[in-house]
Amino acid sequence: MRGRKPIQRNIDADHSHICFKPCGVKRSELERVALREDEMEALRLADYEGLYQQECADKMGISRTTFSRLIESARGKIADALLHTKAIRIG
């Protein structure tokens, strides 16, 4: 049994193939956290643009509850990477 087909999300900027890592540590020695492009777009809209969740959801073409799950997941991954010295890969 399969779940619902994911709704196509509107993403304004191409965030693919971007990677951040802690200074002074070789990338090959780091664990990685993968941030999906829709999670990066959610961060951009909510935290950089400063929009309310409903406005962000409307721009991405998704429901507010879906947006809320996206932003919670993205923030959790960023916090994990920062607190545990992991690289962040987007895309």
Gaussian input, Z-matrix of N, CA and C with variables (Angstrom, degrees):
# hf/3-21g

backbone

0 1
 N
 C     1     B1
 C     2     B2     1     A1
 N     3     B3     2     A2     1     D1
 C     4     B4     3     A3     2     D2
 C     5     B5     4     A4     3     D3
 N     6     B6     5     A5     4     D4
 C     7     B7     6     A6     5     D5
 C     8     B8     7     A7     6     D6
 N     9     B9     8     A8     7     D7
 C    10    B10     9     A9     8     D8
 C    11    B11    10    A10     9     D9
 N    12    B12    11    A11    10    D10
 C    13    B13    12    A12    11    D11
 C    14    B14    13    A13    12    D12
 N    15    B15    14    A14    13    D13
 C    16    B16    15    A15    14    D14
 C    17    B17    16    A16    15    D15
 N    18    B18    17    A17    16    D16
 C    19    B19    18    A18    17    D17
 C    20    B20    19    A19    18    D18
 N    21    B21    20    A20    19    D19
 C    22    B22    21    A21    20    D20
 C    23    B23    22    A22    21    D21
 N    24    B24    23    A23    22    D22
 C    25    B25    24    A24    23    D23
 C    26    B26    25    A25    24    D24
 N    27    B27    26    A26    25    D25
 C    28    B28    27    A27    26    D26
 C    29    B29    28    A28    27    D27
 N    30    B30    29    A29    28    D28
 C    31    B31    30    A30    29    D29
 C    32    B32    31    A31    30    D30
 N    33    B33    32    A32    31    D31
 C    34    B34    33    A33    32    D32
 C    35    B35    34    A34    33    D33
 N    36    B36    35    A35    34    D34
 C    37    B37    36    A36    35    D35
 C    38    B38    37    A37    36    D36
 N    39    B39    38    A38    37    D37
 C    40    B40    39    A39    38    D38
 C    41    B41    40    A40    39    D39
 N    42    B42    41    A41    40    D40
 C    43    B43    42    A42    41    D41
 C    44    B44    43    A43    42    D42
 N    45    B45    44    A44    43    D43
 C    46    B46    45    A45    44    D44
 C    47    B47    46    A46    45    D45
 N    48    B48    47    A47    46    D46
 C    49    B49    48    A48    47    D47
 C    50    B50    49    A49    48    D48
 N    51    B51    50    A50    49    D49
 C    52    B52    51    A51    50    D50
 C    53    B53    52    A52    51    D51
 N    54    B54    53    A53    52    D52
 C    55    B55    54    A54    53    D53
 C    56    B56    55    A55    54    D54
 N    57    B57    56    A56    55    D55
 C    58    B58    57    A57    56    D56
 C    59    B59    58    A58    57    D57
 N    60    B60    59    A59    58    D58
 C    61    B61    60    A60    59    D59
 C    62    B62    61    A61    60    D60
 N    63    B63    62    A62    61    D61
 C    64    B64    63    A63    62    D62
 C    65    B65    64    A64    63    D63
 N    66    B66    65    A65    64    D64
 C    67    B67    66    A66    65    D65
 C    68    B68    67    A67    66    D66
 N    69    B69    68    A68    67    D67
 C    70    B70    69    A69    68    D68
 C    71    B71    70    A70    69    D69
 N    72    B72    71    A71    70    D70
 C    73    B73    72    A72    71    D71
 C    74    B74    73    A73    72    D72
 N    75    B75    74    A74    73    D73
 C    76    B76    75    A75    74    D74
 C    77    B77    76    A76    75    D75
 N    78    B78    77    A77    76    D76
 C    79    B79    78    A78    77    D77
 C    80    B80    79    A79    78    D78
 N    81    B81    80    A80    79    D79
 C    82    B82    81    A81    80    D80
 C    83    B83    82    A82    81    D81
 N    84    B84    83    A83    82    D82
 C    85    B85    84    A84    83    D83
 C    86    B86    85    A85    84    D84
 N    87    B87    86    A86    85    D85
 C    88    B88    87    A87    86    D86
 C    89    B89    88    A88    87    D87
 N    90    B90    89    A89    88    D88
 C    91    B91    90    A90    89    D89
 C    92    B92    91    A91    90    D90
 N    93    B93    92    A92    91    D91
 C    94    B94    93    A93    92    D92
 C    95    B95    94    A94    93    D93
 N    96    B96    95    A95    94    D94
 C    97    B97    96    A96    95    D95
 C    98    B98    97    A97    96    D96
 N    99    B99    98    A98    97    D97
 C   100   B100    99    A99    98    D98
 C   101   B101   100   A100    99    D99
 N   102   B102   101   A101   100   D100
 C   103   B103   102   A102   101   D101
 C   104   B104   103   A103   102   D102
 N   105   B105   104   A104   103   D103
 C   106   B106   105   A105   104   D104
 C   107   B107   106   A106   105   D105
 N   108   B108   107   A107   106   D106
 C   109   B109   108   A108   107   D107
 C   110   B110   109   A109   108   D108
 N   111   B111   110   A110   109   D109
 C   112   B112   111   A111   110   D110
 C   113   B113   112   A112   111   D111
 N   114   B114   113   A113   112   D112
 C   115   B115   114   A114   113   D113
 C   116   B116   115   A115   114   D114
 N   117   B117   116   A116   115   D115
 C   118   B118   117   A117   116   D116
 C   119   B119   118   A118   117   D117
 N   120   B120   119   A119   118   D118
 C   121   B121   120   A120   119   D119
 C   122   B122   121   A121   120   D120
 N   123   B123   122   A122   121   D121
 C   124   B124   123   A123   122   D122
 C   125   B125   124   A124   123   D123
 N   126   B126   125   A125   124   D124
 C   127   B127   126   A126   125   D125
 C   128   B128   127   A127   126   D126
 N   129   B129   128   A128   127   D127
 C   130   B130   129   A129   128   D128
 C   131   B131   130   A130   129   D129
 N   132   B132   131   A131   130   D130
 C   133   B133   132   A132   131   D131
 C   134   B134   133   A133   132   D132
 N   135   B135   134   A134   133   D133
 C   136   B136   135   A135   134   D134
 C   137   B137   136   A136   135   D135
 N   138   B138   137   A137   136   D136
 C   139   B139   138   A138   137   D137
 C   140   B140   139   A139   138   D138
 N   141   B141   140   A140   139   D139
 C   142   B142   141   A141   140   D140
 C   143   B143   142   A142   141   D141
 N   144   B144   143   A143   142   D142
 C   145   B145   144   A144   143   D143
 C   146   B146   145   A145   144   D144
 N   147   B147   146   A146   145   D145
 C   148   B148   147   A147   146   D146
 C   149   B149   148   A148   147   D147
 N   150   B150   149   A149   148   D148
 C   151   B151   150   A150   149   D149
 C   152   B152   151   A151   150   D150
 N   153   B153   152   A152   151   D151
 C   154   B154   153   A153   152   D152
 C   155   B155   154   A154   153   D153
 N   156   B156   155   A155   154   D154
 C   157   B157   156   A156   155   D155
 C   158   B158   157   A157   156   D156
 N   159   B159   158   A158   157   D157
 C   160   B160   159   A159   158   D158
 C   161   B161   160   A160   159   D159
 N   162   B162   161   A161   160   D160
 C   163   B163   162   A162   161   D161
 C   164   B164   163   A163   162   D162
 N   165   B165   164   A164   163   D163
 C   166   B166   165   A165   164   D164
 C   167   B167   166   A166   165   D165
 N   168   B168   167   A167   166   D166
 C   169   B169   168   A168   167   D167
 C   170   B170   169   A169   168   D168
 N   171   B171   170   A170   169   D169
 C   172   B172   171   A171   170   D170
 C   173   B173   172   A172   171   D171
 N   174   B174   173   A173   172   D172
 C   175   B175   174   A174   173   D173
 C   176   B176   175   A175   174   D174
 N   177   B177   176   A176   175   D175
 C   178   B178   177   A177   176   D176
 C   179   B179   178   A178   177   D177
 N   180   B180   179   A179   178   D178
 C   181   B181   180   A180   179   D179
 C   182   B182   181   A181   180   D180
 N   183   B183   182   A182   181   D181
 C   184   B184   183   A183   182   D182
 C   185   B185   184   A184   183   D183
 N   186   B186   185   A185   184   D184
 C   187   B187   186   A186   185   D185
 C   188   B188   187   A187   186   D186
 N   189   B189   188   A188   187   D187
 C   190   B190   189   A189   188   D188
 C   191   B191   190   A190   189   D189
 N   192   B192   191   A191   190   D190
 C   193   B193   192   A192   191   D191
 C   194   B194   193   A193   192   D192
 N   195   B195   194   A194   193   D193
 C   196   B196   195   A195   194   D194
 C   197   B197   196   A196   195   D195
 N   198   B198   197   A197   196   D196
 C   199   B199   198   A198   197   D197
 C   200   B200   199   A199   198   D198
 N   201   B201   200   A200   199   D199
 C   202   B202   201   A201   200   D200
 C   203   B203   202   A202   201   D201
 N   204   B204   203   A203   202   D202
 C   205   B205   204   A204   203   D203
 C   206   B206   205   A205   204   D204
 N   207   B207   206   A206   205   D205
 C   208   B208   207   A207   206   D206
 C   209   B209   208   A208   207   D207
 N   210   B210   209   A209   208   D208
 C   211   B211   210   A210   209   D209
 C   212   B212   211   A211   210   D210
 N   213   B213   212   A212   211   D211
 C   214   B214   213   A213   212   D212
 C   215   B215   214   A214   213   D213
 N   216   B216   215   A215   214   D214
 C   217   B217   216   A216   215   D215
 C   218   B218   217   A217   216   D216
 N   219   B219   218   A218   217   D217
 C   220   B220   219   A219   218   D218
 C   221   B221   220   A220   219   D219
 N   222   B222   221   A221   220   D220
 C   223   B223   222   A222   221   D221
 C   224   B224   223   A223   222   D222
 N   225   B225   224   A224   223   D223
 C   226   B226   225   A225   224   D224
 C   227   B227   226   A226   225   D225
 N   228   B228   227   A227   226   D226
 C   229   B229   228   A228   227   D227
 C   230   B230   229   A229   228   D228
 N   231   B231   230   A230   229   D229
 C   232   B232   231   A231   230   D230
 C   233   B233   232   A232   231   D231
 N   234   B234   233   A233   232   D232
 C   235   B235   234   A234   233   D233
 C   236   B236   235   A235   234   D234
 N   237   B237   236   A236   235   D235
 C   238   B238   237   A237   236   D236
 C   239   B239   238   A238   237   D237
 N   240   B240   239   A239   238   D238
 C   241   B241   240   A240   239   D239
 C   242   B242   241   A241   240   D240
 N   243   B243   242   A242   241   D241
 C   244   B244   243   A243   242   D242
 C   245   B245   244   A244   243   D243
 N   246   B246   245   A245   244   D244
 C   247   B247   246   A246   245   D245
 C   248   B248   247   A247   246   D246
 N   249   B249   248   A248   247   D247
 C   250   B250   249   A249   248   D248
 C   251   B251   250   A250   249   D249
 N   252   B252   251   A251   250   D250
 C   253   B253   252   A252   251   D251
 C   254   B254   253   A253   252   D252
 N   255   B255   254   A254   253   D253
 C   256   B256   255   A255   254   D254
 C   257   B257   256   A256   255   D255
 N   258   B258   257   A257   256   D256
 C   259   B259   258   A258   257   D257
 C   260   B260   259   A259   258   D258
 N   261   B261   260   A260   259   D259
 C   262   B262   261   A261   260   D260
 C   263   B263   262   A262   261   D261
 N   264   B264   263   A263   262   D262
 C   265   B265   264   A264   263   D263
 C   266   B266   265   A265   264   D264
 N   267   B267   266   A266   265   D265
 C   268   B268   267   A267   266   D266
 C   269   B269   268   A268   267   D267
 N   270   B270   269   A269   268   D268
 C   271   B271   270   A270   269   D269
 C   272   B272   271   A271   270   D270

   B1=1.4416
   B2=1.5313
   B3=1.2985
   B4=1.4525
   B5=1.5141
   B6=1.3330
   B7=1.4531
   B8=1.5174
   B9=1.3050
   B10=1.4603
   B11=1.5154
   B12=1.3164
   B13=1.4634
   B14=1.5328
   B15=1.3505
   B16=1.4693
   B17=1.5288
   B18=1.3070
   B19=1.4578
   B20=1.5273
   B21=1.3249
   B22=1.4632
   B23=1.5223
   B24=1.3234
   B25=1.4564
   B26=1.5176
   B27=1.3161
   B28=1.4563
   B29=1.5225
   B30=1.3263
   B31=1.4568
   B32=1.5200
   B33=1.3471
   B34=1.4597
   B35=1.5229
   B36=1.3178
   B37=1.4582
   B38=1.5233
   B39=1.3170
   B40=1.4631
   B41=1.5230
   B42=1.3085
   B43=1.4606
   B44=1.5205
   B45=1.3136
   B46=1.4612
   B47=1.5266
   B48=1.2932
   B49=1.4546
   B50=1.5263
   B51=1.3218
   B52=1.4602
   B53=1.5147
   B54=1.3254
   B55=1.4540
   B56=1.5255
   B57=1.3216
   B58=1.4626
   B59=1.5181
   B60=1.3311
   B61=1.4516
   B62=1.5197
   B63=1.3294
   B64=1.4581
   B65=1.5304
   B66=1.3145
   B67=1.4604
   B68=1.5237
   B69=1.3126
   B70=1.4521
   B71=1.5105
   B72=1.3280
   B73=1.4590
   B74=1.5285
   B75=1.3282
   B76=1.4613
   B77=1.5234
   B78=1.3172
   B79=1.4580
   B80=1.5203
   B81=1.3110
   B82=1.4661
   B83=1.5266
   B84=1.3260
   B85=1.4598
   B86=1.5341
   B87=1.3230
   B88=1.4633
   B89=1.5225
   B90=1.3149
   B91=1.4641
   B92=1.5225
   B93=1.3188
   B94=1.4663
   B95=1.5234
   B96=1.3162
   B97=1.4610
   B98=1.5234
   B99=1.3224
   B100=1.4653
   B101=1.5267
   B102=1.3183
   B103=1.4586
   B104=1.5216
   B105=1.3297
   B106=1.4640
   B107=1.5313
   B108=1.3240
   B109=1.4661
   B110=1.5256
   B111=1.3451
   B112=1.4593
   B113=1.5308
   B114=1.3418
   B115=1.4617
   B116=1.5242
   B117=1.3351
   B118=1.4646
   B119=1.5248
   B120=1.3136
   B121=1.4647
   B122=1.5313
   B123=1.3235
   B124=1.4619
   B125=1.5258
   B126=1.3274
   B127=1.4692
   B128=1.5258
   B129=1.3256
   B130=1.4617
   B131=1.5314
   B132=1.3169
   B133=1.4620
   B134=1.5278
   B135=1.3199
   B136=1.4669
   B137=1.5228
   B138=1.3311
   B139=1.4637
   B140=1.5198
   B141=1.3213
   B142=1.4616
   B143=1.5285
   B144=1.3344
   B145=1.4680
   B146=1.5272
   B147=1.3362
   B148=1.4607
   B149=1.5181
   B150=1.3238
   B151=1.4616
   B152=1.5214
   B153=1.3214
   B154=1.4595
   B155=1.5258
   B156=1.3338
   B157=1.4639
   B158=1.5184
   B159=1.3141
   B160=1.4626
   B161=1.5306
   B162=1.3305
   B163=1.4697
   B164=1.5258
   B165=1.3196
   B166=1.4689
   B167=1.5233
   B168=1.3147
   B169=1.4614
   B170=1.5208
   B171=1.3250
   B172=1.4622
   B173=1.5267
   B174=1.3241
   B175=1.4686
   B176=1.5224
   B177=1.3361
   B178=1.4601
   B179=1.5215
   B180=1.3294
   B181=1.4647
   B182=1.5186
   B183=1.3397
   B184=1.4649
   B185=1.5216
   B186=1.3289
   B187=1.4636
   B188=1.5266
   B189=1.3074
   B190=1.4589
   B191=1.5247
   B192=1.3353
   B193=1.4632
   B194=1.5283
   B195=1.3231
   B196=1.4624
   B197=1.5150
   B198=1.3308
   B199=1.4606
   B200=1.5262
   B201=1.3034
   B202=1.4625
   B203=1.5337
   B204=1.3253
   B205=1.4699
   B206=1.5223
   B207=1.3430
   B208=1.4608
   B209=1.5231
   B210=1.3227
   B211=1.4658
   B212=1.5263
   B213=1.3247
   B214=1.4661
   B215=1.5267
   B216=1.3232
   B217=1.4585
   B218=1.5246
   B219=1.3299
   B220=1.4677
   B221=1.5274
   B222=1.3101
   B223=1.4632
   B224=1.5241
   B225=1.3264
   B226=1.4599
   B227=1.5194
   B228=1.3388
   B229=1.4599
   B230=1.5236
   B231=1.3288
   B232=1.4717
   B233=1.5216
   B234=1.3173
   B235=1.4647
   B236=1.5223
   B237=1.3254
   B238=1.4573
   B239=1.5292
   B240=1.3191
   B241=1.4656
   B242=1.5279
   B243=1.3109
   B244=1.4656
   B245=1.5285
   B246=1.3138
   B247=1.4640
   B248=1.5233
   B249=1.3354
   B250=1.4586
   B251=1.5311
   B252=1.3194
   B253=1.4720
   B254=1.5214
   B255=1.3324
   B256=1.4604
   B257=1.5214
   B258=1.3172
   B259=1.4650
   B260=1.5195
   B261=1.3324
   B262=1.4627
   B263=1.5260
   B264=1.3187
   B265=1.4627
   B266=1.5140
   B267=1.3307
   B268=1.4567
   B269=1.5160
   B270=1.3116
   B271=1.4657
   B272=1.4813
   A1=108.40
   A2=117.05
   A3=122.65
   A4=109.92
   A5=115.82
   A6=121.31
   A7=111.02
   A8=114.58
   A9=119.96
   A10=111.04
   A11=115.19
   A12=120.71
   A13=108.17
   A14=118.66
   A15=120.36
   A16=111.73
   A17=115.67
   A18=121.49
   A19=108.33
   A20=116.73
   A21=121.53
   A22=109.45
   A23=117.18
   A24=121.93
   A25=110.46
   A26=116.49
   A27=121.46
   A28=109.26
   A29=115.83
   A30=121.19
   A31=107.15
   A32=116.60
   A33=121.49
   A34=114.14
   A35=118.21
   A36=120.80
   A37=110.46
   A38=116.09
   A39=120.85
   A40=108.70
   A41=115.84
   A42=121.19
   A43=111.16
   A44=117.22
   A45=119.90
   A46=111.52
   A47=115.00
   A48=123.76
   A49=113.31
   A50=116.57
   A51=121.90
   A52=107.19
   A53=116.29
   A54=120.25
   A55=108.78
   A56=116.58
   A57=122.82
   A58=107.40
   A59=116.32
   A60=119.49
   A61=110.10
   A62=116.70
   A63=120.30
   A64=110.72
   A65=116.71
   A66=122.24
   A67=111.05
   A68=116.02
   A69=121.35
   A70=116.54
   A71=117.84
   A72=121.03
   A73=107.57
   A74=116.91
   A75=120.46
   A76=109.74
   A77=115.45
   A78=120.70
   A79=112.01
   A80=116.57
   A81=120.10
   A82=112.40
   A83=117.27
   A84=121.78
   A85=113.00
   A86=117.23
   A87=121.45
   A88=113.05
   A89=115.56
   A90=120.39
   A91=106.51
   A92=115.83
   A93=119.83
   A94=110.93
   A95=114.03
   A96=122.23
   A97=106.18
   A98=116.93
   A99=121.25
   A100=109.38
   A101=115.55
   A102=122.62
   A103=107.33
   A104=117.36
   A105=120.85
   A106=110.07
   A107=115.95
   A108=120.15
   A109=111.85
   A110=118.15
   A111=119.31
   A112=111.06
   A113=117.70
   A114=120.40
   A115=110.53
   A116=117.23
   A117=121.01
   A118=110.50
   A119=116.70
   A120=120.78
   A121=110.33
   A122=116.69
   A123=120.54
   A124=110.44
   A125=117.00
   A126=120.54
   A127=111.63
   A128=115.76
   A129=120.09
   A130=111.17
   A131=115.93
   A132=119.91
   A133=112.04
   A134=116.99
   A135=120.47
   A136=112.41
   A137=116.89
   A138=119.84
   A139=113.58
   A140=118.25
   A141=120.19
   A142=111.55
   A143=115.77
   A144=119.69
   A145=111.99
   A146=117.61
   A147=121.37
   A148=114.70
   A149=117.58
   A150=121.33
   A151=110.54
   A152=116.07
   A153=121.58
   A154=108.75
   A155=115.91
   A156=120.02
   A157=112.84
   A158=118.44
   A159=120.25
   A160=110.91
   A161=117.08
   A162=120.56
   A163=110.73
   A164=116.57
   A165=121.58
   A166=110.69
   A167=115.44
   A168=120.73
   A169=110.76
   A170=116.88
   A171=120.82
   A172=110.82
   A173=117.58
   A174=121.36
   A175=111.44
   A176=116.99
   A177=120.73
   A178=112.92
   A179=117.61
   A180=121.57
   A181=113.16
   A182=116.28
   A183=121.72
   A184=109.15
   A185=116.97
   A186=120.03
   A187=110.09
   A188=116.34
   A189=120.62
   A190=111.19
   A191=117.17
   A192=119.41
   A193=111.36
   A194=117.06
   A195=120.26
   A196=110.00
   A197=116.79
   A198=119.88
   A199=110.50
   A200=116.61
   A201=121.25
   A202=110.92
   A203=117.04
   A204=120.56
   A205=111.38
   A206=116.74
   A207=121.08
   A208=111.89
   A209=116.54
   A210=120.67
   A211=110.41
   A212=117.63
   A213=121.31
   A214=110.40
   A215=116.68
   A216=121.24
   A217=111.00
   A218=116.94
   A219=121.40
   A220=111.54
   A221=117.36
   A222=120.50
   A223=111.66
   A224=116.94
   A225=120.50
   A226=111.94
   A227=116.51
   A228=120.74
   A229=111.54
   A230=116.86
   A231=120.85
   A232=110.14
   A233=116.89
   A234=120.79
   A235=110.57
   A236=117.80
   A237=121.93
   A238=110.28
   A239=116.48
   A240=120.59
   A241=111.73
   A242=117.10
   A243=120.43
   A244=112.16
   A245=116.89
   A246=120.59
   A247=113.60
   A248=117.14
   A249=120.23
   A250=112.94
   A251=117.13
   A252=123.31
   A253=112.25
   A254=115.46
   A255=121.57
   A256=109.50
   A257=116.20
   A258=121.38
   A259=108.70
   A260=116.45
   A261=122.49
   A262=107.62
   A263=116.28
   A264=121.20
   A265=108.32
   A266=116.15
   A267=121.28
   A268=108.17
   A269=115.29
   A270=119.46
   A271=113.18
   D1=137.20
   D2=-178.75
   D3=-115.75
   D4=153.09
   D5=177.05
   D6=-78.68
   D7=-175.62
   D8=177.74
   D9=-64.80
   D10=150.84
   D11=174.99
   D12=-69.09
   D13=132.30
   D14=-179.53
   D15=-62.12
   D16=141.49
   D17=177.30
   D18=-74.17
   D19=138.52
   D20=176.25
   D21=-62.47
   D22=129.53
   D23=-177.82
   D24=-105.13
   D25=137.07
   D26=177.98
   D27=-81.18
   D28=121.30
   D29=178.85
   D30=-123.95
   D31=118.80
   D32=-174.46
   D33=-77.49
   D34=-33.20
   D35=-175.68
   D36=-118.38
   D37=149.78
   D38=177.41
   D39=-88.18
   D40=110.12
   D41=-178.79
   D42=-104.25
   D43=6.72
   D44=-174.47
   D45=-69.67
   D46=153.30
   D47=175.79
   D48=62.10
   D49=33.68
   D50=173.92
   D51=-108.42
   D52=138.29
   D53=-179.31
   D54=-138.01
   D55=138.88
   D56=175.01
   D57=-122.65
   D58=142.92
   D59=179.13
   D60=-144.81
   D61=157.93
   D62=176.51
   D63=-64.61
   D64=147.01
   D65=178.54
   D66=-67.89
   D67=145.37
   D68=172.23
   D69=77.52
   D70=6.61
   D71=179.20
   D72=-123.85
   D73=131.99
   D74=178.71
   D75=-65.92
   D76=139.22
   D77=-178.80
   D78=-58.51
   D79=-34.61
   D80=-179.19
   D81=-66.42
   D82=-19.44
   D83=-179.22
   D84=-92.56
   D85=-4.74
   D86=-174.56
   D87=-99.70
   D88=144.93
   D89=165.56
   D90=-73.61
   D91=156.67
   D92=-178.42
   D93=-122.18
   D94=146.91
   D95=172.36
   D96=-113.57
   D97=126.79
   D98=-179.49
   D99=-96.59
   D100=119.27
   D101=177.11
   D102=-103.80
   D103=120.12
   D104=179.96
   D105=-69.44
   D106=157.46
   D107=-178.20
   D108=-62.13
   D109=-36.69
   D110=179.22
   D111=-68.74
   D112=-31.26
   D113=175.91
   D114=-68.85
   D115=-39.02
   D116=177.86
   D117=-65.34
   D118=-40.29
   D119=178.24
   D120=-64.59
   D121=-38.83
   D122=177.18
   D123=-62.24
   D124=-43.29
   D125=176.44
   D126=-61.71
   D127=-43.31
   D128=-179.47
   D129=-60.19
   D130=-47.19
   D131=-177.07
   D132=-68.68
   D133=-45.83
   D134=-174.68
   D135=-77.78
   D136=-48.16
   D137=-171.90
   D138=-92.82
   D139=-37.11
   D140=-179.76
   D141=-85.23
   D142=-48.78
   D143=-179.69
   D144=-78.78
   D145=-21.88
   D146=178.12
   D147=73.51
   D148=27.79
   D149=-179.02
   D150=-83.88
   D151=156.36
   D152=173.75
   D153=-72.91
   D154=157.45
   D155=-176.26
   D156=-57.62
   D157=-40.43
   D158=-179.72
   D159=-64.32
   D160=-40.36
   D161=177.21
   D162=-63.55
   D163=-42.10
   D164=178.13
   D165=-61.95
   D166=-46.54
   D167=-179.97
   D168=-60.54
   D169=-42.93
   D170=178.60
   D171=-61.68
   D172=-43.38
   D173=179.79
   D174=-64.25
   D175=-35.34
   D176=-179.40
   D177=-86.14
   D178=-9.99
   D179=178.85
   D180=74.59
   D181=32.69
   D182=-179.60
   D183=-130.35
   D184=171.86
   D185=178.70
   D186=-77.28
   D187=161.74
   D188=179.57
   D189=-65.21
   D190=-36.94
   D191=179.52
   D192=-67.46
   D193=-37.46
   D194=175.43
   D195=-64.81
   D196=-42.26
   D197=177.61
   D198=-61.33
   D199=-41.83
   D200=-179.99
   D201=-59.68
   D202=-42.37
   D203=177.17
   D204=-65.17
   D205=-39.52
   D206=179.02
   D207=-62.10
   D208=-48.63
   D209=-176.19
   D210=-68.16
   D211=-36.27
   D212=177.63
   D213=-64.58
   D214=-43.04
   D215=178.31
   D216=-64.17
   D217=-45.85
   D218=-179.24
   D219=-62.36
   D220=-45.72
   D221=-179.95
   D222=-65.00
   D223=-36.57
   D224=176.84
   D225=-63.85
   D226=-41.73
   D227=179.17
   D228=-66.54
   D229=-40.96
   D230=178.48
   D231=-63.94
   D232=-45.25
   D233=179.03
   D234=-61.07
   D235=-43.07
   D236=178.69
   D237=-59.36
   D238=-45.96
   D239=-179.16
   D240=-63.63
   D241=-43.33
   D242=-178.76
   D243=-69.17
   D244=-40.84
   D245=-176.64
   D246=-77.76
   D247=-26.27
   D248=-175.28
   D249=-116.21
   D250=21.17
   D251=175.75
   D252=50.48
   D253=59.67
   D254=178.86
   D255=-116.14
   D256=154.46
   D257=174.52
   D258=-79.66
   D259=152.24
   D260=177.87
   D261=-115.78
   D262=122.90
   D263=176.69
   D264=-115.23
   D265=132.67
   D266=-178.63
   D267=-110.26
   D268=131.30
   D269=176.71
   D270=120.58

